[in-house]
Amino acid sequence: MSRIRLLILLLASLFFISCTKNEAPLPNVKYSMGYIGGEFDGLLLKNLLNSYLISFDLYDQKSKLEIKSSISHTSDLYITNIDNTSDRAKIETKLVINIVDKTYDCNVQTFDRNVSQFYIFADSSNYISNNKAVDKIKKENTEALVKNFINTLNSPSYECKKTDILRKKLLSIRNE
């Protein structure tokens, strides 16, 4: 009798396991790289984007979806207390990425995010530690924003709006 009960429980558990398995096909969306502004910081951004897209098999230079982006860093000085013993600098990084459909020349997604960090700096600009801290923070901020962007690419639904397509066609007809 106990064998029958165990077989029934095994059959029921196999049924539940087979019902919970999700084999949804992943979308086969790939991206190409367009212009990236921002000088040396833009070069760092391009290298990070390329490496992450390639590692997740999302990169194809012939893709109709093109990534265009720009990055900028700003810094501000903060004095945190009255006796001026701990001066801090805040570095804020802004990343703007547009995914453009090259077929219809329209923007299908925009990623616009900021991230910032503080560091305590030495009083003189001659100290190398200040420059090293700034470079390290810029790199960390850029990498954090790129990871955040890559995570937004999980569920793509890229279609140009019909109004955008019609507007572009009307503009091209007027220009002719």
Buried (B, 14 or more C-beta within 10 A) or exposed (E): EEEEEEEEEEEEEEEEEEEEEEEEEEEEBBBBBBEBEBEEBBEBBBEBBBEBBEEEEBBBEEBBBBBBBBBBBEBEEEEEEEEEEEBEBBBBBBBBBBBBBEEBEBBBBEBEBEBBBEBEBEEEEEEEEBEEBBEEBBBBBBBBBBEEBBEEBEEBEBEBEEEBBEEBEEEEEEEE
